[in-house]
């Protein structure tokens, strides 16, 4: 009988087991679906760079006391004694749940600092006061980063969460330990990276996560404190304050980012709903005034330009766009300058190539004239002197052939550079250096040839006769040797300058 009853119950036991196995997965899905929606609120946030406006204010925020805004941060207090400062939002938040991410840096020369820094969410602005630079008897919550150990329990630096209903006085002597809703001990002074804090208030639960500043990872948070069943004002001001005492630290806030948290399935308020009715009326009035001014400008333009009415493409916008075509943009100007520079380099290298051809022709004439003269002089001295003269002549001829070969190499290198410029390639500095070296070698070989010829003539001619080497053929009148080398040096400097500019 028991076996007969157990048979129908087997499927039921299997279903119950499968249900228990599926229950954790269902709970995980439900937990994931319960994550709130985050929306960034720029009116309750600030972040560098370009943090400060021209008048020294921070958009949507007000600073008091010794706070000094700059381009990339706000220094709440400097490392001087008895300093107080704070920064607060100008408008109240209109969302119930929120999350803030604050990045700050607390630095000081001493091993111990004071007094500390506080992050606020209160019903009213606590612009100045004795609690870390802000007012006491606040209605809301303050998260205190206390640097100085007032009670002597050696539990500082630490993070303390203190709530207030607007009637309590902060217990300074005990570092707020008698009023703390939650706390954790964290050292946030003199860290290699800025300290990051994430504070979330969602469904009456306040959570504090902190990054101690030992790593640049922005998401490397660790748990610090949690307060449940906490009731905060539905609307309030966000703020951050700091103070110094006998000891002093620099308290710098790099960013304060605020996010609105919305429950799943609940629509976030539209931007129109967030604007007060008075502001809506003011904006509507300004818009109507602007519309009337625009209509007047259109009528005046139509009266002044009756010829453009009714013609396609002759609207006032098209008229002003046509006038803008006269001016070139920055990119167009840079492109034009690049092409003009390349054209100038192209022309200069062509001119250099022509001058090198002329030098090569003159060098050939000079070598042929010297060879003929030496052959004539050597023909009148037979015997051993003729043999010596013949050897020296061969040496001179070889030297001249080497000079001609190097000039041809220069011509080839210049031709390659000209081809590179024509192909819109950027010239390099190596070719310029090699060309200059070739010219120096030519000059050195010319001096060697001149010295050898003078020595040869003086040796083979009688002592009574003082013969000199034949005069050099006259160079073209348009360019002298000195002017040529000056020109080459100038072109080299210009080419290197252009390459550096590119």
Beta strands, then each sheet from edge to edge (+ up, - down):
strand 1: 37-40
strand 2: 46-47
strand 3: 61-65
strand 4: 68-69
strand 5: 74-77
strand 6: 84-89
strand 7: 97-107
strand 8: 116-122
strand 9: 139-146
strand 10: 158-165
strand 11: 180-184
strand 12: 195-202
strand 13: 205-211
strand 14: 222-228
strand 15: 237-243
strand 16: 250-262
sheet 1: 1+ 16- 2+
sheet 2: 1+ 16- 5+ 4-
sheet 3: 1+ 16- 7+ 12- 13+ 14-
sheet 4: 3+ 6- 15+ 8- 9+ 10- 11+
end
